[in-house]
Amino acid sequence: MTTLQEKPPSSFPWPPVLYAVAILSALSIQAWVYPLPWLPGTVGGMAFMAGLLLIAAAVFIDVRTFAELRRHKTTILPTKAASRLVTSGPFSFSRNPIYLSNTMLTVGLGLALGNAWLLPAAFLAAYAVTKLAIEGEEKHLARKFGTAWHHYAKKVRRWL
């Protein structure tokens, strides 16, 4: 039987589902419902390059975050209770580096693919993740780690 402190923050993996829905919705809207024009010429090429850089940065942050969680022997899964409060590595600049990188990936895809729908989709997904996952995860961390969590939360911003 799990104690209150061991109870996971969520029973459903909201973040990956929300970002997947956002990406698939934006791609579908662009392809079949209401295609939006994209930036022409050099500006479009620069947006493409910026998108590739954002995608690369997102992958880098994810890899570093996964390694940091593994190093501290705690879970990456949003449906599992945290066993450690990780504040180093990517967690030193964002309390939610995986969700930040998912947002960056979605924006990067929008820029690289020339799909303007992915830009608002990224921010809608980030808002939904905040409401459906992050707020619950933060309550879980506050219950489990108390003062250490509160000091960390004062020092490091939720997103950036």
PyMOL commands that set and color helices and strands:
alter all, ss='L'
color gray80, all
select helices_A, chain A and resi 14-33+41-71+89-92+97-113+118-155
alter helices_A, ss='H'
color red, helices_A
deselect
rebuild
show_as cartoon
